[in-house]
Amino acid sequence: MQDLRGERLQIMLTPEELSLIDDFRFAHRMPTRAAAIRELLGLGLAARPVQADGSRSSHYGLFDRGPDGHKPGGEGNQEPG
């Protein structure tokens, strides 16, 4: 069977998230980060079906980013002036 990948997806990851993906990749001897991410997606979708519940995308991060979805002291956490 030919493996067709016609869609490119770009995502932003924190250094911690990238480290977790790399750890998974090396522990499972996977050739690329993309292969590891595809495997993790498959495992996650099989383990927990996604249900539309009105959640925001910021609710799905791996790490707590503080109030309003921003890292404390980060650029997006500044008061309007």
PDB file of N, CA, C and O in Angstrom:
ATOM      1  N   MET A   1       0.838  -1.186   0.000  1.00  0.00           N
ATOM      2  CA  MET A   1       0.000   0.000   0.000  1.00  0.00           C
ATOM      3  C   MET A   1       0.878   1.242   0.000  1.00  0.00           C
ATOM      4  O   MET A   1       1.837   1.347   0.765  1.00  0.00           O
ATOM      5  N   GLN A   2       0.536   2.168  -0.861  1.00  0.00           N
ATOM      6  CA  GLN A   2       1.315   3.397  -0.949  1.00  0.00           C
ATOM      7  C   GLN A   2       0.862   4.365   0.134  1.00  0.00           C
ATOM      8  O   GLN A   2      -0.332   4.599   0.321  1.00  0.00           O
ATOM      9  N   ASP A   3       1.828   4.918   0.837  1.00  0.00           N
ATOM     10  CA  ASP A   3       1.540   5.851   1.939  1.00  0.00           C
ATOM     11  C   ASP A   3       1.553   7.273   1.391  1.00  0.00           C
ATOM     12  O   ASP A   3       2.623   7.846   1.183  1.00  0.00           O
ATOM     13  N   LEU A   4       0.372   7.849   1.156  1.00  0.00           N
ATOM     14  CA  LEU A   4       0.276   9.197   0.601  1.00  0.00           C
ATOM     15  C   LEU A   4       0.105  10.220   1.717  1.00  0.00           C
ATOM     16  O   LEU A   4      -0.732  10.055   2.605  1.00  0.00           O
ATOM     17  N   ARG A   5       0.897  11.264   1.658  1.00  0.00           N
ATOM     18  CA  ARG A   5       0.788  12.366   2.626  1.00  0.00           C
ATOM     19  C   ARG A   5       0.689  13.655   1.831  1.00  0.00           C
ATOM     20  O   ARG A   5       1.705  14.251   1.473  1.00  0.00           O
ATOM     21  N   GLY A   6      -0.524  14.081   1.557  1.00  0.00           N
ATOM     22  CA  GLY A   6      -0.722  15.243   0.715  1.00  0.00           C
ATOM     23  C   GLY A   6      -0.882  16.548   1.456  1.00  0.00           C
ATOM     24  O   GLY A   6      -0.957  17.601   0.823  1.00  0.00           O
ATOM     25  N   GLU A   7      -0.934  16.518   2.758  1.00  0.00           N
ATOM     26  CA  GLU A   7      -1.187  17.735   3.537  1.00  0.00           C
ATOM     27  C   GLU A   7      -0.037  17.974   4.506  1.00  0.00           C
ATOM     28  O   GLU A   7       0.373  17.069   5.232  1.00  0.00           O
ATOM     29  N   ARG A   8       0.476  19.191   4.512  1.00  0.00           N
ATOM     30  CA  ARG A   8       1.531  19.569   5.453  1.00  0.00           C
ATOM     31  C   ARG A   8       0.890  20.308   6.618  1.00  0.00           C
ATOM     32  O   ARG A   8       0.034  21.171   6.425  1.00  0.00           O
ATOM     33  N   LEU A   9       1.309  19.962   7.821  1.00  0.00           N
ATOM     34  CA  LEU A   9       0.792  20.585   9.033  1.00  0.00           C
ATOM     35  C   LEU A   9       1.960  21.172   9.813  1.00  0.00           C
ATOM     36  O   LEU A   9       2.938  20.480  10.097  1.00  0.00           O
ATOM     37  N   GLN A  10       1.854  22.437  10.153  1.00  0.00           N
ATOM     38  CA  GLN A  10       2.890  23.070  10.962  1.00  0.00           C
ATOM     39  C   GLN A  10       2.315  23.390  12.327  1.00  0.00           C
ATOM     40  O   GLN A  10       1.209  23.918  12.437  1.00  0.00           O
ATOM     41  N   ILE A  11       3.074  23.067  13.370  1.00  0.00           N
ATOM     42  CA  ILE A  11       2.648  23.369  14.730  1.00  0.00           C
ATOM     43  C   ILE A  11       3.810  23.985  15.487  1.00  0.00           C
ATOM     44  O   ILE A  11       4.975  23.765  15.154  1.00  0.00           O
ATOM     45  N   MET A  12       3.481  24.752  16.500  1.00  0.00           N
ATOM     46  CA  MET A  12       4.484  25.331  17.381  1.00  0.00           C
ATOM     47  C   MET A  12       4.501  24.506  18.661  1.00  0.00           C
ATOM     48  O   MET A  12       3.447  24.192  19.214  1.00  0.00           O
ATOM     49  N   LEU A  13       5.691  24.155  19.131  1.00  0.00           N
ATOM     50  CA  LEU A  13       5.839  23.370  20.351  1.00  0.00           C
ATOM     51  C   LEU A  13       6.757  24.094  21.322  1.00  0.00           C
ATOM     52  O   LEU A  13       7.669  24.815  20.918  1.00  0.00           O
ATOM     53  N   THR A  14       6.504  23.890  22.592  1.00  0.00           N
ATOM     54  CA  THR A  14       7.413  24.404  23.608  1.00  0.00           C
ATOM     55  C   THR A  14       8.648  23.509  23.620  1.00  0.00           C
ATOM     56  O   THR A  14       8.595  22.386  23.119  1.00  0.00           O
ATOM     57  N   PRO A  15       9.743  23.976  24.175  1.00  0.00           N
ATOM     58  CA  PRO A  15      10.917  23.099  24.298  1.00  0.00           C
ATOM     59  C   PRO A  15      10.609  21.819  25.080  1.00  0.00           C
ATOM     60  O   PRO A  15      11.150  20.758  24.768  1.00  0.00           O
ATOM     61  N   GLU A  16       9.751  21.914  26.084  1.00  0.00           N
ATOM     62  CA  GLU A  16       9.389  20.738  26.875  1.00  0.00           C
ATOM     63  C   GLU A  16       8.608  19.729  26.040  1.00  0.00           C
ATOM     64  O   GLU A  16       8.856  18.527  26.133  1.00  0.00           O
ATOM     65  N   GLU A  17       7.669  20.207  25.226  1.00  0.00           N
ATOM     66  CA  GLU A  17       6.892  19.315  24.363  1.00  0.00           C
ATOM     67  C   GLU A  17       7.800  18.638  23.343  1.00  0.00           C
ATOM     68  O   GLU A  17       7.679  17.437  23.102  1.00  0.00           O
ATOM     69  N   LEU A  18       8.701  19.396  22.749  1.00  0.00           N
ATOM     70  CA  LEU A  18       9.623  18.834  21.773  1.00  0.00           C
ATOM     71  C   LEU A  18      10.527  17.781  22.411  1.00  0.00           C
ATOM     72  O   LEU A  18      10.825  16.756  21.797  1.00  0.00           O
ATOM     73  N   SER A  19      10.958  18.035  23.633  1.00  0.00           N
ATOM     74  CA  SER A  19      11.791  17.077  24.355  1.00  0.00           C
ATOM     75  C   SER A  19      11.035  15.765  24.597  1.00  0.00           C
ATOM     76  O   SER A  19      11.606  14.683  24.464  1.00  0.00           O
ATOM     77  N   LEU A  20       9.756  15.865  24.952  1.00  0.00           N
ATOM     78  CA  LEU A  20       8.944  14.658  25.163  1.00  0.00           C
ATOM     79  C   LEU A  20       8.789  13.859  23.870  1.00  0.00           C
ATOM     80  O   LEU A  20       8.841  12.629  23.884  1.00  0.00           O
ATOM     81  N   ILE A  21       8.599  14.557  22.766  1.00  0.00           N
ATOM     82  CA  ILE A  21       8.485  13.875  21.475  1.00  0.00           C
ATOM     83  C   ILE A  21       9.795  13.193  21.122  1.00  0.00           C
ATOM     84  O   ILE A  21       9.798  12.047  20.674  1.00  0.00           O
ATOM     85  N   ASP A  22      10.914  13.894  21.320  1.00  0.00           N
ATOM     86  CA  ASP A  22      12.218  13.297  21.032  1.00  0.00           C
ATOM     87  C   ASP A  22      12.493  12.090  21.932  1.00  0.00           C
ATOM     88  O   ASP A  22      13.030  11.082  21.471  1.00  0.00           O
ATOM     89  N   ASP A  23      12.129  12.187  23.202  1.00  0.00           N
ATOM     90  CA  ASP A  23      12.304  11.047  24.109  1.00  0.00           C
ATOM     91  C   ASP A  23      11.512   9.835  23.618  1.00  0.00           C
ATOM     92  O   ASP A  23      12.022   8.715  23.604  1.00  0.00           O
ATOM     93  N   PHE A  24      10.258  10.072  23.213  1.00  0.00           N
ATOM     94  CA  PHE A  24       9.418   8.987  22.673  1.00  0.00           C
ATOM     95  C   PHE A  24      10.057   8.414  21.413  1.00  0.00           C
ATOM     96  O   PHE A  24      10.143   7.197  21.246  1.00  0.00           O
ATOM     97  N   ARG A  25      10.502   9.303  20.533  1.00  0.00           N
ATOM     98  CA  ARG A  25      11.118   8.879  19.274  1.00  0.00           C
ATOM     99  C   ARG A  25      12.313   7.963  19.517  1.00  0.00           C
ATOM    100  O   ARG A  25      12.402   6.885  18.928  1.00  0.00           O
ATOM    101  N   PHE A  26      13.223   8.385  20.376  1.00  0.00           N
ATOM    102  CA  PHE A  26      14.431   7.596  20.599  1.00  0.00           C
ATOM    103  C   PHE A  26      14.138   6.302  21.362  1.00  0.00           C
ATOM    104  O   PHE A  26      14.760   5.272  21.103  1.00  0.00           O
ATOM    105  N   ALA A  27      13.196   6.356  22.298  1.00  0.00           N
ATOM    106  CA  ALA A  27      12.837   5.147  23.058  1.00  0.00           C
ATOM    107  C   ALA A  27      12.226   4.082  22.152  1.00  0.00           C
ATOM    108  O   ALA A  27      12.363   2.887  22.412  1.00  0.00           O
ATOM    109  N   HIS A  28      11.554   4.518  21.091  1.00  0.00           N
ATOM    110  CA  HIS A  28      10.903   3.580  20.175  1.00  0.00           C
ATOM    111  C   HIS A  28      11.655   3.442  18.857  1.00  0.00           C
ATOM    112  O   HIS A  28      11.147   2.863  17.898  1.00  0.00           O
ATOM    113  N   ARG A  29      12.864   3.979  18.823  1.00  0.00           N
ATOM    114  CA  ARG A  29      13.753   3.858  17.660  1.00  0.00           C
ATOM    115  C   ARG A  29      13.070   4.268  16.364  1.00  0.00           C
ATOM    116  O   ARG A  29      13.135   3.553  15.364  1.00  0.00           O
ATOM    117  N   MET A  30      12.420   5.412  16.390  1.00  0.00           N
ATOM    118  CA  MET A  30      11.717   5.903  15.214  1.00  0.00           C
ATOM    119  C   MET A  30      12.664   6.777  14.400  1.00  0.00           C
ATOM    120  O   MET A  30      13.509   7.469  14.968  1.00  0.00           O
ATOM    121  N   PRO A  31      12.533   6.753  13.068  1.00  0.00           N
ATOM    122  CA  PRO A  31      13.506   7.437  12.228  1.00  0.00           C
ATOM    123  C   PRO A  31      13.421   8.964  12.237  1.00  0.00           C
ATOM    124  O   PRO A  31      14.431   9.639  12.039  1.00  0.00           O
ATOM    125  N   THR A  32      12.230   9.514  12.464  1.00  0.00           N
ATOM    126  CA  THR A  32      12.065  10.964  12.385  1.00  0.00           C
ATOM    127  C   THR A  32      11.087  11.456  13.449  1.00  0.00           C
ATOM    128  O   THR A  32      10.325  10.678  14.023  1.00  0.00           O
ATOM    129  N   ARG A  33      11.127  12.762  13.698  1.00  0.00           N
ATOM    130  CA  ARG A  33      10.127  13.369  14.589  1.00  0.00           C
ATOM    131  C   ARG A  33       8.736  13.221  13.997  1.00  0.00           C
ATOM    132  O   ARG A  33       7.771  12.970  14.719  1.00  0.00           O
ATOM    133  N   ALA A  34       8.633  13.375  12.679  1.00  0.00           N
ATOM    134  CA  ALA A  34       7.326  13.260  12.028  1.00  0.00           C
ATOM    135  C   ALA A  34       6.726  11.876  12.262  1.00  0.00           C
ATOM    136  O   ALA A  34       5.530  11.756  12.527  1.00  0.00           O
ATOM    137  N   ALA A  35       7.548  10.834  12.166  1.00  0.00           N
ATOM    138  CA  ALA A  35       7.053   9.472  12.412  1.00  0.00           C
ATOM    139  C   ALA A  35       6.590   9.331  13.860  1.00  0.00           C
ATOM    140  O   ALA A  35       5.559   8.714  14.129  1.00  0.00           O
ATOM    141  N   ALA A  36       7.348   9.898  14.784  1.00  0.00           N
ATOM    142  CA  ALA A  36       6.968   9.829  16.200  1.00  0.00           C
ATOM    143  C   ALA A  36       5.659  10.559  16.446  1.00  0.00           C
ATOM    144  O   ALA A  36       4.805  10.068  17.186  1.00  0.00           O
ATOM    145  N   ILE A  37       5.492  11.718  15.838  1.00  0.00           N
ATOM    146  CA  ILE A  37       4.262  12.498  16.022  1.00  0.00           C
ATOM    147  C   ILE A  37       3.069  11.758  15.426  1.00  0.00           C
ATOM    148  O   ILE A  37       1.996  11.731  16.028  1.00  0.00           O
ATOM    149  N   ARG A  38       3.245  11.154  14.241  1.00  0.00           N
ATOM    150  CA  ARG A  38       2.144  10.374  13.658  1.00  0.00           C
ATOM    151  C   ARG A  38       1.764   9.208  14.563  1.00  0.00           C
ATOM    152  O   ARG A  38       0.579   8.919  14.735  1.00  0.00           O
ATOM    153  N   GLU A  39       2.755   8.537  15.141  1.00  0.00           N
ATOM    154  CA  GLU A  39       2.482   7.418  16.046  1.00  0.00           C
ATOM    155  C   GLU A  39       1.749   7.899  17.298  1.00  0.00           C
ATOM    156  O   GLU A  39       0.782   7.275  17.735  1.00  0.00           O
ATOM    157  N   LEU A  40       2.210   9.002  17.869  1.00  0.00           N
ATOM    158  CA  LEU A  40       1.552   9.551  19.057  1.00  0.00           C
ATOM    159  C   LEU A  40       0.123   9.986  18.760  1.00  0.00           C
ATOM    160  O   LEU A  40      -0.768   9.795  19.588  1.00  0.00           O
ATOM    161  N   LEU A  41      -0.104  10.567  17.592  1.00  0.00           N
ATOM    162  CA  LEU A  41      -1.467  10.936  17.197  1.00  0.00           C
ATOM    163  C   LEU A  41      -2.361   9.705  17.109  1.00  0.00           C
ATOM    164  O   LEU A  41      -3.489   9.706  17.602  1.00  0.00           O
ATOM    165  N   GLY A  42      -1.843   8.656  16.475  1.00  0.00           N
ATOM    166  CA  GLY A  42      -2.623   7.422  16.361  1.00  0.00           C
ATOM    167  C   GLY A  42      -2.946   6.819  17.715  1.00  0.00           C
ATOM    168  O   GLY A  42      -4.072   6.383  17.957  1.00  0.00           O
ATOM    169  N   LEU A  43      -1.946   6.795  18.605  1.00  0.00           N
ATOM    170  CA  LEU A  43      -2.178   6.256  19.944  1.00  0.00           C
ATOM    171  C   LEU A  43      -3.193   7.094  20.719  1.00  0.00           C
ATOM    172  O   LEU A  43      -4.079   6.556  21.383  1.00  0.00           O
ATOM    173  N   GLY A  44      -3.055   8.396  20.628  1.00  0.00           N
ATOM    174  CA  GLY A  44      -3.972   9.278  21.348  1.00  0.00           C
ATOM    175  C   GLY A  44      -5.401   9.189  20.841  1.00  0.00           C
ATOM    176  O   GLY A  44      -6.345   9.164  21.631  1.00  0.00           O
ATOM    177  N   LEU A  45      -5.560   9.140  19.524  1.00  0.00           N
ATOM    178  CA  LEU A  45      -6.907   9.046  18.959  1.00  0.00           C
ATOM    179  C   LEU A  45      -7.556   7.707  19.273  1.00  0.00           C
ATOM    180  O   LEU A  45      -8.767   7.638  19.483  1.00  0.00           O
ATOM    181  N   ALA A  46      -6.767   6.650  19.305  1.00  0.00           N
ATOM    182  CA  ALA A  46      -7.317   5.329  19.629  1.00  0.00           C
ATOM    183  C   ALA A  46      -7.693   5.222  21.108  1.00  0.00           C
ATOM    184  O   ALA A  46      -8.651   4.536  21.462  1.00  0.00           O
ATOM    185  N   ALA A  47      -6.938   5.898  21.959  1.00  0.00           N
ATOM    186  CA  ALA A  47      -7.163   5.793  23.401  1.00  0.00           C
ATOM    187  C   ALA A  47      -8.307   6.675  23.882  1.00  0.00           C
ATOM    188  O   ALA A  47      -9.010   6.317  24.827  1.00  0.00           O
ATOM    189  N   ARG A  48      -8.499   7.812  23.246  1.00  0.00           N
ATOM    190  CA  ARG A  48      -9.486   8.765  23.737  1.00  0.00           C
ATOM    191  C   ARG A  48     -10.151   9.474  22.569  1.00  0.00           C
ATOM    192  O   ARG A  48      -9.593  10.431  22.031  1.00  0.00           O
ATOM    193  N   PRO A  49     -11.324   9.028  22.171  1.00  0.00           N
ATOM    194  CA  PRO A  49     -12.016   9.690  21.063  1.00  0.00           C
ATOM    195  C   PRO A  49     -12.270  11.168  21.376  1.00  0.00           C
ATOM    196  O   PRO A  49     -12.567  11.540  22.511  1.00  0.00           O
ATOM    197  N   VAL A  50     -12.146  11.979  20.357  1.00  0.00           N
ATOM    198  CA  VAL A  50     -12.334  13.416  20.517  1.00  0.00           C
ATOM    199  C   VAL A  50     -13.814  13.744  20.443  1.00  0.00           C
ATOM    200  O   VAL A  50     -14.519  13.278  19.548  1.00  0.00           O
ATOM    201  N   GLN A  51     -14.285  14.553  21.394  1.00  0.00           N
ATOM    202  CA  GLN A  51     -15.672  14.997  21.390  1.00  0.00           C
ATOM    203  C   GLN A  51     -15.689  16.521  21.408  1.00  0.00           C
ATOM    204  O   GLN A  51     -14.963  17.149  22.179  1.00  0.00           O
ATOM    205  N   ALA A  52     -16.512  17.101  20.566  1.00  0.00           N
ATOM    206  CA  ALA A  52     -16.649  18.556  20.538  1.00  0.00           C
ATOM    207  C   ALA A  52     -17.390  18.998  21.793  1.00  0.00           C
ATOM    208  O   ALA A  52     -18.567  18.684  21.971  1.00  0.00           O
ATOM    209  N   ASP A  53     -16.694  19.730  22.662  1.00  0.00           N
ATOM    210  CA  ASP A  53     -17.313  20.153  23.913  1.00  0.00           C
ATOM    211  C   ASP A  53     -17.151  21.652  24.167  1.00  0.00           C
ATOM    212  O   ASP A  53     -17.401  22.125  25.276  1.00  0.00           O
ATOM    213  N   GLY A  54     -16.739  22.391  23.152  1.00  0.00           N
ATOM    214  CA  GLY A  54     -16.584  23.830  23.313  1.00  0.00           C
ATOM    215  C   GLY A  54     -15.255  24.250  23.917  1.00  0.00           C
ATOM    216  O   GLY A  54     -15.068  25.422  24.241  1.00  0.00           O
ATOM    217  N   SER A  55     -14.324  23.305  24.075  1.00  0.00           N
ATOM    218  CA  SER A  55     -13.027  23.650  24.642  1.00  0.00           C
ATOM    219  C   SER A  55     -12.239  24.534  23.686  1.00  0.00           C
ATOM    220  O   SER A  55     -12.433  24.496  22.471  1.00  0.00           O
ATOM    221  N   ARG A  56     -11.354  25.324  24.260  1.00  0.00           N
ATOM    222  CA  ARG A  56     -10.472  26.172  23.461  1.00  0.00           C
ATOM    223  C   ARG A  56      -9.183  25.416  23.182  1.00  0.00           C
ATOM    224  O   ARG A  56      -8.824  24.504  23.926  1.00  0.00           O
ATOM    225  N   SER A  57      -8.490  25.787  22.124  1.00  0.00           N
ATOM    226  CA  SER A  57      -7.253  25.096  21.776  1.00  0.00           C
ATOM    227  C   SER A  57      -6.225  25.203  22.893  1.00  0.00           C
ATOM    228  O   SER A  57      -5.399  24.305  23.056  1.00  0.00           O
ATOM    229  N   SER A  58      -6.260  26.284  23.664  1.00  0.00           N
ATOM    230  CA  SER A  58      -5.296  26.453  24.754  1.00  0.00           C
ATOM    231  C   SER A  58      -5.507  25.439  25.881  1.00  0.00           C
ATOM    232  O   SER A  58      -4.629  25.268  26.726  1.00  0.00           O
ATOM    233  N   HIS A  59      -6.650  24.770  25.902  1.00  0.00           N
ATOM    234  CA  HIS A  59      -6.914  23.761  26.924  1.00  0.00           C
ATOM    235  C   HIS A  59      -6.179  22.458  26.651  1.00  0.00           C
ATOM    236  O   HIS A  59      -6.185  21.565  27.498  1.00  0.00           O
ATOM    237  N   TYR A  60      -5.547  22.327  25.492  1.00  0.00           N
ATOM    238  CA  TYR A  60      -4.946  21.067  25.096  1.00  0.00           C
ATOM    239  C   TYR A  60      -3.426  21.039  25.188  1.00  0.00           C
ATOM    240  O   TYR A  60      -2.812  20.103  24.676  1.00  0.00           O
ATOM    241  N   GLY A  61      -2.803  22.011  25.809  1.00  0.00           N
ATOM    242  CA  GLY A  61      -1.357  21.992  25.969  1.00  0.00           C
ATOM    243  C   GLY A  61      -0.929  20.937  26.974  1.00  0.00           C
ATOM    244  O   GLY A  61      -1.725  20.483  27.796  1.00  0.00           O
ATOM    245  N   LEU A  62       0.318  20.560  26.899  1.00  0.00           N
ATOM    246  CA  LEU A  62       0.842  19.564  27.823  1.00  0.00           C
ATOM    247  C   LEU A  62       1.245  20.171  29.153  1.00  0.00           C
ATOM    248  O   LEU A  62       1.335  19.466  30.158  1.00  0.00           O
ATOM    249  N   PHE A  63       1.488  21.474  29.166  1.00  0.00           N
ATOM    250  CA  PHE A  63       1.993  22.132  30.364  1.00  0.00           C
ATOM    251  C   PHE A  63       1.089  23.296  30.735  1.00  0.00           C
ATOM    252  O   PHE A  63       0.490  23.923  29.861  1.00  0.00           O
ATOM    253  N   ASP A  64       0.987  23.586  32.021  1.00  0.00           N
ATOM    254  CA  ASP A  64       0.206  24.715  32.507  1.00  0.00           C
ATOM    255  C   ASP A  64       0.894  26.006  32.084  1.00  0.00           C
ATOM    256  O   ASP A  64       2.080  26.195  32.353  1.00  0.00           O
ATOM    257  N   ARG A  65       0.176  26.872  31.441  1.00  0.00           N
ATOM    258  CA  ARG A  65       0.749  28.124  30.966  1.00  0.00           C
ATOM    259  C   ARG A  65       0.268  29.315  31.780  1.00  0.00           C
ATOM    260  O   ARG A  65       0.482  30.458  31.377  1.00  0.00           O
ATOM    261  N   GLY A  66      -0.369  29.075  32.904  1.00  0.00           N
ATOM    262  CA  GLY A  66      -0.802  30.178  33.749  1.00  0.00           C
ATOM    263  C   GLY A  66      -2.133  30.741  33.305  1.00  0.00           C
ATOM    264  O   GLY A  66      -2.750  30.218  32.377  1.00  0.00           O
ATOM    265  N   PRO A  67      -2.587  31.805  33.959  1.00  0.00           N
ATOM    266  CA  PRO A  67      -3.880  32.395  33.631  1.00  0.00           C
ATOM    267  C   PRO A  67      -3.898  32.946  32.209  1.00  0.00           C
ATOM    268  O   PRO A  67      -2.878  33.411  31.699  1.00  0.00           O
ATOM    269  N   ASP A  68      -5.039  32.890  31.591  1.00  0.00           N
ATOM    270  CA  ASP A  68      -5.254  33.410  30.243  1.00  0.00           C
ATOM    271  C   ASP A  68      -4.439  32.681  29.183  1.00  0.00           C
ATOM    272  O   ASP A  68      -4.283  33.189  28.073  1.00  0.00           O
ATOM    273  N   GLY A  69      -3.915  31.496  29.506  1.00  0.00           N
ATOM    274  CA  GLY A  69      -3.206  30.707  28.519  1.00  0.00           C
ATOM    275  C   GLY A  69      -1.815  31.188  28.180  1.00  0.00           C
ATOM    276  O   GLY A  69      -1.234  30.713  27.204  1.00  0.00           O
ATOM    277  N   HIS A  70      -1.265  32.094  28.929  1.00  0.00           N
ATOM    278  CA  HIS A  70       0.066  32.619  28.649  1.00  0.00           C
ATOM    279  C   HIS A  70       1.040  32.188  29.733  1.00  0.00           C
ATOM    280  O   HIS A  70       0.660  31.979  30.885  1.00  0.00           O
ATOM    281  N   LYS A  71       2.281  32.060  29.348  1.00  0.00           N
ATOM    282  CA  LYS A  71       3.316  31.774  30.351  1.00  0.00           C
ATOM    283  C   LYS A  71       3.493  33.002  31.209  1.00  0.00           C
ATOM    284  O   LYS A  71       3.499  34.115  30.682  1.00  0.00           O
ATOM    285  N   PRO A  72       3.639  32.844  32.523  1.00  0.00           N
ATOM    286  CA  PRO A  72       3.859  34.003  33.374  1.00  0.00           C
ATOM    287  C   PRO A  72       5.072  34.787  32.918  1.00  0.00           C
ATOM    288  O   PRO A  72       6.152  34.230  32.720  1.00  0.00           O
ATOM    289  N   GLY A  73       4.879  36.097  32.753  1.00  0.00           N
ATOM    290  CA  GLY A  73       5.981  36.964  32.347  1.00  0.00           C
ATOM    291  C   GLY A  73       6.267  36.922  30.855  1.00  0.00           C
ATOM    292  O   GLY A  73       7.209  37.568  30.395  1.00  0.00           O
ATOM    293  N   GLY A  74       5.471  36.172  30.083  1.00  0.00           N
ATOM    294  CA  GLY A  74       5.703  36.068  28.655  1.00  0.00           C
ATOM    295  C   GLY A  74       5.234  37.305  27.917  1.00  0.00           C
ATOM    296  O   GLY A  74       4.580  38.175  28.492  1.00  0.00           O
ATOM    297  N   GLU A  75       5.573  37.377  26.630  1.00  0.00           N
ATOM    298  CA  GLU A  75       5.229  38.539  25.830  1.00  0.00           C
ATOM    299  C   GLU A  75       3.725  38.780  25.755  1.00  0.00           C
ATOM    300  O   GLU A  75       3.285  39.930  25.747  1.00  0.00           O
ATOM    301  N   GLY A  76       2.935  37.715  25.701  1.00  0.00           N
ATOM    302  CA  GLY A  76       1.495  37.873  25.557  1.00  0.00           C
ATOM    303  C   GLY A  76       0.787  38.166  26.882  1.00  0.00           C
ATOM    304  O   GLY A  76      -0.443  38.197  26.925  1.00  0.00           O
ATOM    305  N   ASN A  77       1.525  38.378  27.940  1.00  0.00           N
ATOM    306  CA  ASN A  77       0.940  38.552  29.267  1.00  0.00           C
ATOM    307  C   ASN A  77       1.090  39.985  29.769  1.00  0.00           C
ATOM    308  O   ASN A  77       1.089  40.231  30.975  1.00  0.00           O
ATOM    309  N   GLN A  78       1.218  40.917  28.844  1.00  0.00           N
ATOM    310  CA  GLN A  78       1.445  42.306  29.230  1.00  0.00           C
ATOM    311  C   GLN A  78       0.118  43.063  29.271  1.00  0.00           C
ATOM    312  O   GLN A  78      -0.778  42.804  28.466  1.00  0.00           O
ATOM    313  N   GLU A  79       0.001  43.980  30.195  1.00  0.00           N
ATOM    314  CA  GLU A  79      -1.191  44.808  30.313  1.00  0.00           C
ATOM    315  C   GLU A  79      -1.213  45.829  29.185  1.00  0.00           C
ATOM    316  O   GLU A  79      -0.171  46.394  28.852  1.00  0.00           O
ATOM    317  N   PRO A  80      -2.388  46.081  28.584  1.00  0.00           N
ATOM    318  CA  PRO A  80      -2.453  47.119  27.556  1.00  0.00           C
ATOM    319  C   PRO A  80      -2.158  48.486  28.177  1.00  0.00           C
ATOM    320  O   PRO A  80      -2.563  48.773  29.303  1.00  0.00           O
ATOM    321  N   GLY A  81      -1.452  49.310  27.426  1.00  0.00           N
ATOM    322  CA  GLY A  81      -1.045  50.589  28.008  1.00  0.00           C
ATOM    323  C   GLY A  81      -1.545  51.697  27.307  1.00  0.00           C
ATOM    324  O   GLY A  81      -1.281  52.838  27.687  1.00  0.00           O
TER     325      GLY A  81
END
